[in-house]
């Protein structure tokens, strides 16, 4: 949309992320993610409204071919649609970066506020942004949309430039960039925390907090740089890649998280076994399984079975090691 190359856009995004990550850390990521979320919701609503307006309001349905709204799988098998939606939705429940944000909340009031308004904002955004592919058929001809069957990631810029007045399409561009940058910063935060505050602290307990903080920022910037180099050549379809990556991470976290909260019989052996089984089954199914069934669905079933089985055949955790909070065991 700006007339610059993909690599140039990539450099702009990662440099900005590296700067505010290194300077501000978690507080900067939280505040910027909040602002980016507002931009994303605004951009999705604007694009949705533009399609609805140009399609004649509710009359837009009359222009959409029946094959587009059919769940028979003429264009895309319904199993793939459901699997992708399930994988991305699972990410909203168990991605480590979101859990860190929840655990870092100031008090219950903040958690309660987020628990009410976050699902509302996410629902609005998802409803608008996932409707674009269908609404587009009510505004543009099949010939105009044909190129986006193979490269659907270009559809949003096309719709924005075609329907929005000059300047307003920049909001959509900001929304797309915001989604990418918020994802980058959050994943970098989790990765560097695992490598430094967790792993390094375990190996070298004598390290001071100031030293760990400096190392965390340095490692974070290095990870951003390496990620930028690896992202120079990406596949044409970003959505399946994001769906799979979010699903793998969330699925590996979701199973031990849920059982850790609601089942006191789980063991460390069950956790490790379930983690390995989840990851291995997702990777194996992605390459050798039925493509109509999303790998994450297989992973969550296999991981759950292995977690339960391995926990039941090993000794239960020592009750003396549990932490009592507010009169109850956790």
SERO-4910 file (N, C-alpha, C, O; in steps of 0.05 Angstrom, whole numbers):
BEGIN
 pado doro    nc1    nc2    nc3   cac1   cac2   cac3    cc1    cc2    cc3    oc1    oc2    oc3
  Unk    A     16    -24      0      0      0      0     17     25      0      9     46    -10
  Unk    A     41     24     11     59     47     12     78     48    -11     93     67    -15
  Unk    A     78     26    -27     96     26    -50    125     18    -43    143     23    -58
  Unk    A    129      6    -19    155     -4    -11    156    -34    -13    135    -47    -14
  Unk    A    179    -45    -13    182    -74    -15    175    -88     12    174    -75     33
  Unk    A    172   -114     10    166   -130     34    189   -128     54    184   -124     78
  Unk    A    214   -130     44    237   -129     62    239   -102     76    245   -101    100
  Unk    A    234    -81     61    235    -54     73    213    -51     95    219    -41    117
  Unk    A    189    -61     90    168    -60    110    176    -77    134    170    -70    157
  Unk    A    188   -100    130    197   -117    151    217   -103    169    215   -105    194
  Unk    A    236    -90    157    256    -76    173    244    -54    190    252    -50    213
  Unk    A    225    -39    178    212    -17    193    199    -29    218    201    -18    240
  Unk    A    184    -50    214    169    -62    237    187    -73    259    183    -67    282
  Unk    A    208    -88    251    225   -101    272    242    -80    286    248    -83    309
  Unk    A    251    -59    272    267    -38    285    250    -24    307    260    -19    329
  Unk    A    225    -17    300    208     -4    319    203    -22    343    204    -13    366
  Unk    A    197    -48    338    192    -67    360    217    -69    378    215    -69    402
  Unk    A    241    -71    365    265    -74    380    270    -50    398    280    -53    421
  Unk    A    264    -26    389    269     -2    404    251     -2    429    261      2    451
  Unk    A    225     -5    425    207     -3    449    209    -27    467    203    -25    491
  Unk    A    217    -50    456    222    -73    473    246    -69    491    245    -74    516
  Unk    A    268    -60    479    293    -57    494    291    -34    515    302    -36    537
  Unk    A    276    -13    508    274     10    527    253      6    548    258     11    572
  Unk    A    230     -4    540    207     -5    558    201    -31    571    189    -32    592
  Unk    A    208    -54    558    203    -80    568    173    -86    569    158    -77    552
  Unk    A    164   -101    590    137   -109    592    117    -86    594     97    -87    580
  Unk    A    122    -65    610    102    -43    610     98    -31    583     75    -24    575
  Unk    A    119    -27    567    117    -16    540    100    -34    522     83    -25    507
  Unk    A    106    -60    524     91    -80    508     62    -79    515     45    -81    497
  Unk    A     55    -78    540     27    -77    549     13    -53    538     -9    -55    528
  Unk    A     25    -29    542     11     -4    533      9     -3    503    -12      4    492
  Unk    A     30    -11    489     30     -9    460     10    -30    449     -3    -25    429
  Unk    A      9    -54    461    -10    -74    452    -38    -64    456    -56    -70    439
  Unk    A    -43    -49    477    -70    -38    482    -77    -18    460   -100    -19    449
  Unk    A    -59     -1    453    -64     19    432    -67      5    405    -84     12    389
  Unk    A    -50    -15    400    -52    -30    375    -78    -45    373    -90    -47    351
  Unk    A    -88    -55    396   -114    -69    396   -137    -50    388   -155    -58    372
  Unk    A   -136    -25    398   -157     -6    390   -155      0    360   -176      2    347
  Unk    A   -131      3    350   -128      8    321   -138    -16    304   -151    -12    284
  Unk    A   -133    -40    314   -141    -64    299   -172    -66    298   -183    -72    277
  Unk    A   -185    -60    321   -214    -61    321   -226    -39    303   -245    -44    288
  Unk    A   -214    -15    305   -224      7    288   -220      1    259   -238      7    243
  Unk    A   -197    -10    251   -193    -16    223   -212    -38    213   -221    -37    190
  Unk    A   -217    -58    229   -235    -80    221   -264    -69    217   -277    -76    198
  Unk    A   -273    -52    236   -300    -41    234   -302    -23    209   -322    -24    195
  Unk    A   -281     -7    204   -281     10    180   -283     -5    154   -299      2    137
  Unk    A   -268    -27    152   -268    -43    128   -294    -58    125   -305    -60    103
  Unk    A   -305    -68    146   -331    -82    146   -353    -63    137   -370    -70    120
  Unk    A   -353    -38    148   -373    -19    141   -371    -10    112   -392     -7     98
  Unk    A   -346     -8    102   -343      0     74   -354    -21     55   -367    -15     35
  Unk    A   -349    -46     61   -360    -68     44   -390    -69     45   -404    -72     25
  Unk    A   -401    -66     69   -430    -67     72   -443    -43     58   -464    -46     45
  Unk    A   -431    -20     59   -442      4     46   -441      2     16   -461      7      2
  Unk    A   -418     -7      5   -416    -10    -24   -432    -33    -35   -437    -34    -59
  Unk    A   -439    -52    -18   -455    -74    -27   -485    -69    -24   -501    -87    -30
  Unk    A   -493    -45    -16   -521    -39    -14   -534    -48     12   -558    -54     13
  Unk    A   -518    -49     34   -530    -58     60   -536    -87     59   -520   -104     51
  Unk    A   -560    -95     69   -567   -123     70   -571   -135     42   -572   -160     40
  Unk    A   -573   -118     22   -576   -128     -5   -551   -142    -15   -550   -155    -36
  Unk    A   -529   -139      0   -503   -151     -8   -506   -181    -10   -492   -194    -26
  Unk    A   -523   -193      7   -526   -222      6   -535   -232    -21   -528   -254    -29
  Unk    A   -552   -216    -35   -562   -225    -61   -540   -228    -82   -543   -242   -102
  Unk    A   -518   -214    -78   -496   -214    -98   -475   -235    -92   -457   -240   -108
  Unk    A   -477   -249    -69   -457   -268    -61   -465   -296    -73   -487   -305    -67
  Unk    A   -447   -308    -88   -454   -335    -99   -459   -355    -77   -447   -354    -56
  Unk    A   -477   -373    -82   -485   -393    -62   -461   -411    -54   -460   -419    -31
  Unk    A   -443   -416    -73   -420   -433    -67   -402   -421    -45   -388   -436    -31
  Unk    A   -402   -394    -43   -384   -381    -24   -394   -385      5   -378   -389     23
  Unk    A   -420   -385      9   -431   -388     36   -438   -417     42   -448   -422     64
  Unk    A   -435   -435     24   -441   -463     28   -420   -476     46   -396   -471     43
  Unk    A   -429   -494     64   -411   -509     81   -404   -536     69   -393   -553     83
  Unk    A   -412   -540     44   -408   -566     32   -379   -571     24   -371   -593     18
  Unk    A   -363   -549     24   -335   -552     18   -328   -550    -11   -307   -560    -20
  Unk    A   -345   -536    -27   -339   -533    -55   -313   -518    -60   -297   -524    -78
  Unk    A   -309   -496    -44   -285   -480    -47   -264   -488    -26   -241   -493    -33
  Unk    A   -273   -488      0   -255   -496     21   -269   -516     39   -292   -510     48
  Unk    A   -258   -539     44   -271   -559     61   -279   -547     88   -263   -532    101
  Unk    A   -303   -552     98   -312   -540    123   -295   -549    146   -292   -535    166
  Unk    A   -283   -573    144   -266   -583    165   -241   -565    169   -233   -560    192
  Unk    A   -231   -555    147   -208   -537    149   -215   -510    161   -200   -498    177
  Unk    A   -239   -500    154   -249   -475    165   -252   -477    195   -243   -460    210
  Unk    A   -266   -499    204   -270   -503    232   -243   -507    247   -240   -497    269
  Unk    A   -225   -522    235   -199   -527    247   -183   -502    251   -170   -498    272
  Unk    A   -182   -485    230   -168   -460    232   -179   -442    254   -165   -430    270
  Unk    A   -206   -440    254   -219   -424    275   -213   -435    303   -209   -419    322
  Unk    A   -214   -461    306   -208   -474    332   -180   -468    341   -175   -461    364
  Unk    A   -161   -471    322   -133   -467    329   -127   -438    338   -114   -433    358
  Unk    A   -138   -419    323   -133   -390    330   -148   -384    356   -137   -369    373
  Unk    A   -172   -394    360   -187   -389    384   -173   -401    409   -173   -388    430
  Unk    A   -161   -424    405   -146   -436    427   -122   -418    435   -115   -417    459
  Unk    A   -111   -405    415    -89   -387    421    -97   -364    439    -81   -354    455
  Unk    A   -122   -355    437   -132   -333    454   -135   -342    483   -138   -326    501
  Unk    A   -136   -368    488   -140   -379    515   -113   -386    528   -112   -384    553
  Unk    A    -93   -394    513    -70   -405    526    -43   -397    515    -23   -409    522
  Unk    A    -42   -376    499    -15   -367    490      1   -356    514    -10   -341    531
  Unk    A     26   -364    517     42   -356    541     43   -326    545     43   -316    567
  Unk    A     45   -311    523     47   -281    526     21   -270    538     23   -251    554
  Unk    A     -2   -281    531    -27   -272    543    -28   -279    573    -38   -264    589
  Unk    A    -18   -303    579    -18   -311    607      0   -293    624     -7   -287    647
  Unk    A     23   -285    613     40   -267    627     26   -241    632     29   -229    654
  Unk    A     11   -231    613     -3   -206    617    -24   -209    639    -28   -190    655
  Unk    A    -38   -232    640    -58   -236    660    -45   -238    688    -54   -225    707
  Unk    A    -22   -253    690     -9   -256    715      4   -231    725      9   -228    749
  Unk    A      9   -212    707     22   -187    716      1   -165    722      9   -142    727
  Unk    A    -25   -172    722    -45   -153    728    -42   -141    756    -33   -155    774
  Unk    A    -49   -116    759    -45   -102    784    -62   -113    807    -52   -117    829
  Unk    A    -87   -119    801   -106   -129    821   -130   -142    808   -131   -144    783
  Unk    A   -149   -152    824   -172   -165    814   -189   -147    797   -202   -156    778
  Unk    A   -190   -121    803   -206   -103    788   -197   -102    759   -214   -100    741
  Unk    A   -171   -102    755   -160   -102    728   -168   -127    713   -176   -126    689
  Unk    A   -165   -150    726   -172   -176    714   -202   -177    707   -210   -186    686
  Unk    A   -219   -167    725   -247   -167    721   -255   -149    697   -272   -156    680
  Unk    A   -242   -126    696   -247   -107    673   -239   -120    647   -255   -119    627
  Unk    A   -216   -132    646   -206   -145    622   -224   -169    615   -229   -174    591
  Unk    A   -233   -183    635   -250   -207    630   -276   -200    618   -288   -217    604
  Unk    A   -286   -175    621   -311   -167    610   -307   -155    582   -321   -163    563
  Unk    A   -288   -137    579   -286   -121    555   -268   -134    534   -272   -129    510
  Unk    A   -249   -150    542   -232   -163    522   -248   -182    504   -245   -181    479
  Unk    A   -265   -200    515   -281   -217    497   -299   -201    478   -304   -209    455
  Unk    A   -309   -179    488   -327   -162    471   -311   -151    447   -319   -152    424
  Unk    A   -287   -140    453   -270   -128    432   -261   -150    413   -261   -145    388
  Unk    A   -253   -173    423   -244   -195    406   -267   -204    388   -263   -210    364
  Unk    A   -291   -206    399   -314   -215    383   -320   -196    360   -326   -205    338
  Unk    A   -320   -170    366   -325   -150    346   -304   -152    324   -311   -152    300
  Unk    A   -279   -154    332   -257   -155    312   -259   -180    295   -258   -179    270
  Unk    A   -264   -203    308   -265   -228    293   -289   -229    274   -287   -237    251
  Unk    A   -312   -219    283   -336   -218    266   -331   -201    241   -338   -209    219
  Unk    A   -319   -178    245   -314   -160    222   -293   -171    203   -297   -172    179
  Unk    A   -270   -179    214   -247   -186    197   -252   -213    183   -243   -216    160
  Unk    A   -266   -232    196   -271   -258    183   -294   -256    163   -299   -276    148
  Unk    A   -309   -234    163   -331   -231    144   -321   -219    117   -336   -220     98
  Unk    A   -297   -208    117   -288   -193     94   -287   -211     69   -295   -203     47
  Unk    A   -277   -236     73   -275   -254     50   -302   -261     37   -303   -266     13
  Unk    A   -323   -261     53   -350   -266     43   -362   -241     31   -372   -242      9
  Unk    A   -361   -219     46   -373   -194     36   -360   -185     10   -374   -173     -7
  Unk    A   -335   -191      6   -321   -182    -19   -335   -193    -43   -335   -179    -64
  Unk    A   -347   -217    -42   -361   -228    -65   -387   -213    -71   -397   -215    -93
  Unk    A   -397   -198    -52   -420   -182    -56   -415   -154    -68   -433   -140    -75
  Unk    A   -389   -147    -70   -381   -121    -80   -365   -123   -106   -368   -107   -124
  Unk    A   -347   -143   -107   -329   -146   -130   -337   -171   -147   -351   -189   -137
  Unk    A   -329   -171   -171   -335   -193   -189   -317   -217   -183   -296   -213   -170
  Unk    A   -324   -240   -192   -308   -264   -188   -281   -261   -202   -261   -271   -192
  Unk    A   -281   -247   -225   -255   -242   -240   -237   -224   -223   -212   -229   -223
  Unk    A   -248   -204   -210   -231   -186   -194   -220   -200   -170   -198   -194   -161
  Unk    A   -234   -219   -159   -225   -234   -135   -209   -258   -141   -197   -270   -123
  Unk    A   -208   -267   -166   -194   -291   -173   -165   -292   -164   -156   -313   -154
  Unk    A   -149   -270   -166   -121   -271   -157   -118   -277   -127    -97   -287   -119
  Unk    A   -139   -271   -111   -136   -274    -82   -144   -302    -72   -142   -307    -49
  Unk    A   -152   -319    -91   -157   -347    -83   -130   -360    -76   -128   -375    -57
  Unk    A   -109   -354    -92    -83   -364    -87    -67   -348    -67    -50   -358    -53
  Unk    A    -73   -322    -65    -59   -305    -47    -78   -288    -31    -80   -264    -36
  Unk    A    -93   -300    -12   -114   -285      2   -103   -263     21   -118   -246     29
  Unk    A    -77   -264     28    -66   -244     46    -66   -216     32    -63   -196     46
  Unk    A    -69   -215      6    -69   -189     -8    -97   -178    -10   -101   -156    -20
  Unk    A   -117   -192      0   -145   -183     -3   -151   -158     12   -163   -140      2
  Unk    A   -142   -157     38   -148   -133     54   -136   -108     42   -151    -88     41
  Unk    A   -111   -107     34   -101    -82     21   -117    -75     -4   -122    -52     -9
  Unk    A   -125    -95    -20   -140    -90    -44   -167    -78    -37   -175    -58    -50
  Unk    A   -181    -89    -18   -208    -78    -10   -204    -50      1   -220    -32     -5
  Unk    A   -184    -45     18   -180    -19     30   -175      2      9   -186     24     10
  Unk    A   -158     -4    -10   -151     16    -30   -174     20    -50   -176     42    -61
  Unk    A   -190     -1    -54   -212      1    -73   -236     16    -62   -250     31    -77
  Unk    A   -242     13    -37   -267     24    -26   -264     47     -7   -282     64     -5
  Unk    A   -241     50      6   -239     72     26   -228     97     14   -211     96     -5
  Unk    A   -236    120     23   -225    146     13   -196    148     19   -186    135     37
  Unk    A   -181    165      4   -153    168      9   -148    177     38   -161    195     48
  Unk    A   -130    164     51   -124    170     79   -136    149     98   -124    141    117
  Unk    A   -161    142     92   -175    123    110   -163     95    106   -163     79    125
  Unk    A   -152     89     82   -140     63     79   -115     59     96   -107     37    102
  Unk    A   -104     82    105    -81     81    123    -88     68    150    -72     56    163
  Unk    A   -113     72    158   -122     60    184   -121     29    181   -113     16    200
  Unk    A   -129     19    158   -128    -10    154   -100    -19    154    -93    -41    164
  Unk    A    -82     -4    141    -54    -10    141    -43    -11    169    -28    -29    176
  Unk    A    -50      9    185    -41      9    213    -51    -15    229    -37    -26    245
  Unk    A    -76    -23    223    -87    -46    237    -72    -71    230    -66    -87    248
  Unk    A    -64    -75    205    -49    -98    197    -21    -98    210    -12   -118    220
  Unk    A     -8    -75    209     18    -72    222     17    -77    252     34    -89    264
  Unk    A     -5    -66    264     -8    -69    293    -11    -98    301      1   -107    320
  Unk    A    -26   -113    285    -29   -142    290     -2   -156    289      4   -173    306
  Unk    A     14   -150    269     40   -163    266     59   -155    289     72   -172    300
  Unk    A     60   -129    295     79   -119    315     72   -129    343     89   -135    359
  Unk    A     46   -129    349     38   -139    376     45   -168    379     52   -177    401
  Unk    A     42   -184    358     50   -212    359     80   -216    362     89   -232    378
  Unk    A     95   -200    347    124   -202    349    134   -196    378    148   -211    390
  Unk    A    125   -173    388    135   -164    415    127   -184    436    143   -189    455
  Unk    A    103   -195    435     93   -213    456    109   -239    455    117   -249    476
  Unk    A    114   -250    431    128   -275    429    158   -272    438    169   -289    451
  Unk    A    169   -249    430    197   -243    439    199   -242    469    218   -252    481
  Unk    A    179   -229    481    178   -227    511    179   -254    524    194   -259    542
  Unk    A    162   -273    514    160   -299    526    186   -315    521    196   -328    540
  Unk    A    197   -313    497    221   -328    490    245   -319    507    259   -336    518
  Unk    A    249   -293    508    272   -283    524    269   -288    553    289   -294    567
  Unk    A    245   -287    564    240   -292    592    247   -321    598    259   -327    619
  Unk    A    239   -340    580    246   -368    584    276   -373    583    286   -390    598
  Unk    A    289   -359    565    318   -364    562    335   -351    584    356   -362    592
  Unk    A    326   -328    594    342   -314    614    332   -316    642    344   -329    659
  Unk    A    308   -305    648    298   -305    675    292   -333    685    294   -338    709
  Unk    A    286   -352    667    280   -379    676    304   -397    673    315   -407    693
  Unk    A    314   -402    649    335   -421    644    362   -411    656    375   -426    670
  Unk    A    370   -386    649    395   -376    659    396   -373    689    416   -378    702
  Unk    A    374   -365    700    372   -362    730    374   -390    743    385   -392    765
  Unk    A    364   -410    730    366   -437    741    395   -447    740    404   -461    759
  Unk    A    409   -441    718    437   -450    716    456   -433    733    474   -443    745
  Unk    A    450   -407    734    467   -388    750    450   -373    770    442   -350    765
  Unk    A    443   -385    792    425   -372    812    437   -346    824    422   -330    834
  Unk    A    463   -343    822    476   -320    835    474   -295    818    481   -273    828
  Unk    A    463   -296    794    460   -272    777    441   -252    790    420   -260    800
  Unk    A    449   -227    789    432   -206    801    409   -199    782    410   -206    758
  Unk    A    388   -187    793    365   -179    776    373   -160    754    363   -161    732
  Unk    A    391   -141    761    399   -121    741    414   -135    718    410   -127    694
  Unk    A    430   -154    724    445   -168    703    426   -184    686    428   -184    661
  Unk    A    407   -198    698    387   -213    683    371   -195    665    364   -202    642
  Unk    A    364   -171    675    348   -152    659    363   -143    634    352   -142    612
  Unk    A    389   -137    637    406   -129    615    408   -151    594    405   -147    570
  Unk    A    413   -176    604    415   -199    586    389   -204    572    388   -212    548
  Unk    A    366   -200    586    340   -204    574    336   -186    550    326   -194    529
  Unk    A    343   -160    554    340   -141    532    359   -147    508    350   -144    485
  Unk    A    383   -155    514    402   -161    493    393   -186    477    392   -186    452
  Unk    A    385   -207    492    375   -231    478    350   -225    462    347   -236    440
  Unk    A    333   -208    473    308   -201    458    314   -188    432    301   -195    411
  Unk    A    332   -169    432    339   -155    407    352   -175    387    347   -173    363
  Unk    A    369   -193    397    381   -213    380    360   -231    367    361   -238    344
  Unk    A    340   -239    383    318   -257    373    303   -242    351    295   -254    331
  Unk    A    297   -216    355    283   -200    335    299   -199    309    288   -202    288
  Unk    A    326   -196    312    343   -194    288    343   -221    273    341   -221    248
  Unk    A    345   -243    288    346   -269    275    318   -275    262    317   -286    240
  Unk    A    297   -267    276    270   -271    265    267   -256    238    254   -266    219
  Unk    A    277   -232    237    275   -216    213    290   -229    190    281   -229    167
  Unk    A    314   -241    196    329   -254    175    313   -279    165    313   -285    141
  Unk    A    301   -293    183    286   -318    176    261   -311    161    250   -327    145
  Unk    A    250   -287    165    224   -279    153    228   -265    126    208   -254    115
  Unk    A    252   -265    115    256   -251     89    240   -265     67    230   -252     49
  Unk    A    239   -292     69    223   -307     49    201   -322     64    207   -341     79
  Unk    A    177   -314     60    154   -327     74    136   -339     53    136   -331     30
  Unk    A    119   -359     61    100   -371     43     78   -351     36     74   -331     50
  Unk    A     65   -356     14     44   -337      5     21   -336     24      8   -315     27
  Unk    A     15   -359     38     -8   -360     55      1   -356     84     12   -375     96
  Unk    A     -5   -333     96      4   -327    123    -16   -340    143     -7   -350    164
  Unk    A    -42   -340    137    -62   -349    156    -57   -378    165    -57   -383    189
  Unk    A    -53   -397    147    -48   -425    156    -23   -427    173    -22   -442    192
  Unk    A     -2   -411    167     23   -411    182     18   -401    211     27   -412    230
  Unk    A      3   -378    213     -3   -367    239    -21   -386    255    -17   -390    279
  Unk    A    -41   -397    241    -59   -416    254    -44   -439    266    -49   -447    289
  Unk    A    -25   -451    251    -10   -474    260      8   -466    283     10   -481    303
  Unk    A     22   -444    280     42   -436    301     28   -429    327     36   -437    349
  Unk    A      6   -414    325    -10   -407    349    -21   -433    362    -21   -436    386
  Unk    A    -31   -451    345    -42   -475    355    -22   -493    370    -28   -504    391
  Unk    A      2   -495    358     23   -512    371     30   -501    398     31   -516    418
  Unk    A     35   -475    400     43   -463    425     21   -465    446     25   -473    468
  Unk    A     -3   -457    437    -26   -457    456    -34   -485    465    -40   -489    488
  Unk    A    -33   -504    446    -41   -531    453    -21   -543    473    -30   -557    491
  Unk    A      5   -538    470     24   -548    489     20   -536    517     27   -549    537
  Unk    A     10   -512    518      6   -498    544    -21   -504    555    -24   -507    579
  Unk    A    -41   -507    538    -69   -509    547    -74   -534    564    -87   -532    585
  Unk    A    -63   -556    555    -69   -582    569    -58   -581    598    -73   -586    617
  Unk    A    -32   -575    602    -22   -575    630    -34   -552    646    -37   -553    670
  Unk    A    -42   -530    632    -54   -507    647    -81   -515    658    -86   -510    682
  Unk    A    -98   -527    642   -125   -535    651   -124   -556    673   -137   -554    694
  Unk    A   -107   -577    668   -105   -598    688    -91   -589    713    -97   -598    735
  Unk    A    -72   -570    710    -59   -559    733    -78   -543    751    -74   -543    776
  Unk    A    -97   -531    739   -117   -515    755   -138   -532    767   -147   -526    790
  Unk    A   -147   -553    754   -171   -567    763   -167   -597    770   -186   -610    776
  Unk    A   -142   -607    768   -137   -635    774   -111   -637    790    -89   -631    779
  Unk    A   -112   -645    815    -89   -645    832    -73   -671    830    -53   -674    845
  Unk    A    -81   -689    812    -66   -714    809    -45   -713    788    -29   -732    785
  Unk    A    -43   -691    773    -23   -689    753      5   -689    764     10   -679    786
  Unk    A     24   -700    749     52   -701    757     70   -688    737     62   -681    715
  Unk    A     95   -683    745    114   -671    727    120   -690    703    125   -680    681
  Unk    A    119   -716    708    123   -735    686    100   -733    666    105   -733    642
  Unk    A     76   -730    676     53   -727    658     55   -701    642     48   -700    619
  Unk    A     65   -680    656     68   -654    642     87   -656    619     81   -648    596
  Unk    A    111   -667    624    132   -669    604    123   -688    581    127   -682    558
  Unk    A    111   -711    589    103   -730    569     81   -718    551     81   -722    527
  Unk    A     62   -705    564     40   -692    548     51   -671    530     41   -668    507
  Unk    A     70   -655    539     82   -634    523     95   -645    498     91   -636    476
  Unk    A    112   -666    502    126   -678    479    106   -692    460    109   -689    436
  Unk    A     87   -706    471     67   -720    454     50   -700    438     45   -705    415
  Unk    A     43   -678    450     27   -657    436     43   -646    413     33   -645    390
  Unk    A     67   -638    418     84   -626    397     90   -646    375     87   -640    351
  Unk    A     97   -671    382    105   -691    362     81   -698    345     83   -702    321
  Unk    A     57   -701    357     34   -709    342     25   -688    323     16   -694    301
  Unk    A     27   -662    331     20   -640    313     38   -639    289     29   -636    266
  Unk    A     64   -642    294     84   -641    272     80   -664    253     80   -661    229
  Unk    A     76   -688    265     73   -712    248     47   -710    231     48   -717    208
  Unk    A     25   -701    244      0   -700    229      1   -678    207    -11   -681    186
  Unk    A     16   -656    213     18   -635    193     31   -645    167     25   -635    145
  Unk    A     50   -664    169     65   -673    146     52   -699    134     54   -703    110
  Unk    A     40   -716    151     32   -742    141      3   -748    145     -7   -768    135
  Unk    A    -12   -731    160    -40   -736    166    -59   -726    145    -51   -715    124
  Unk    A    -85   -730    150   -106   -721    133   -107   -690    133   -112   -678    154
  Unk    A   -103   -677    110   -102   -648    110   -128   -634    117   -127   -610    125
  Unk    A   -150   -648    116   -176   -634    123   -180   -632    153   -196   -616    162
  Unk    A   -165   -648    168   -166   -646    198   -143   -630    208   -120   -638    203
  Unk    A   -148   -609    222   -126   -591    231   -108   -606    251   -119   -620    269
  Unk    A    -82   -603    249    -63   -617    267    -68   -611    296    -63   -628    313
  Unk    A    -77   -587    303    -80   -579    331   -102   -596    344   -100   -603    367
  Unk    A   -123   -604    329   -144   -621    340   -132   -648    348   -140   -660    368
  Unk    A   -114   -658    331   -101   -684    338    -83   -680    362    -82   -697    380
  Unk    A    -69   -658    363    -50   -653    385    -63   -651    412    -53   -661    432
  Unk    A    -87   -638    413   -100   -635    439   -111   -661    449   -112   -666    473
  Unk    A   -120   -679    431   -129   -705    439   -106   -723    448   -108   -735    470
  Unk    A    -85   -725    432    -62   -741    439    -49   -731    465    -42   -747    483
  Unk    A    -45   -704    467    -32   -693    490    -48   -698    516    -37   -704    537
  Unk    A    -75   -696    514    -92   -701    538    -90   -730    547    -87   -736    571
  Unk    A    -91   -749    528    -90   -777    535    -63   -784    547    -62   -798    568
  Unk    A    -41   -774    536    -14   -780    546    -10   -767    573      1   -780    591
  Unk    A    -20   -743    577    -17   -729    602    -31   -745    625    -20   -749    646
  Unk    A    -56   -753    619    -71   -768    639    -58   -795    645    -55   -803    668
  Unk    A    -50   -810    624    -39   -836    627    -12   -835    643     -8   -850    662
  Unk    A      5   -816    635     31   -814    648     29   -805    677     45   -813    694
  Unk    A      9   -788    683      5   -779    710     -6   -801    728      1   -803    751
  Unk    A    -23   -818    717    -35   -839    733    -16   -862    739    -19   -876    759
  Unk    A      3   -867    721     22   -889    726     47   -880    742     64   -897    748
  Unk    A     49   -854    748     71   -845    765     61   -836    792     37   -832    796
  Unk    A     79   -833    810     72   -826    838     59   -799    839     69   -780    825
  Unk    A     38   -795    855     26   -769    857     45   -749    870     63   -757    885
  Unk    A     41   -723    866     58   -703    878     56   -703    908     35   -709    919
  Unk    A     78   -696    921     79   -694    950     61   -671    959     65   -648    951
  Unk    A     42   -677    976     23   -656    986     38   -634   1001     28   -612   1003
  Unk    A     61   -641   1012     76   -620   1027     88   -599   1009     96   -578   1018
  Unk    A     89   -605    983    101   -586    964     80   -567    952     88   -548    938
  Unk    A     54   -571    959     34   -553    949     34   -527    965     42   -527    988
  Unk    A     26   -506    953     25   -479    965     -3   -473    973    -21   -473    957
  Unk    A     -7   -467    999    -33   -461   1009    -38   -430   1007    -22   -415   1018
  Unk    A    -59   -423    994    -65   -394    990    -94   -389    999   -113   -402    988
  Unk    A    -98   -372   1018   -125   -364   1026   -141   -387   1037   -165   -389   1034
  Unk    A   -127   -406   1051   -140   -428   1064   -145   -452   1046   -153   -473   1055
  Unk    A   -139   -450   1020   -143   -472   1001   -117   -480    989    -98   -463    988
  Unk    A   -115   -504    979    -90   -513    966    -91   -506    937   -111   -509    923
  Unk    A    -68   -497    927    -65   -490    898    -39   -502    888    -32   -499    865
***
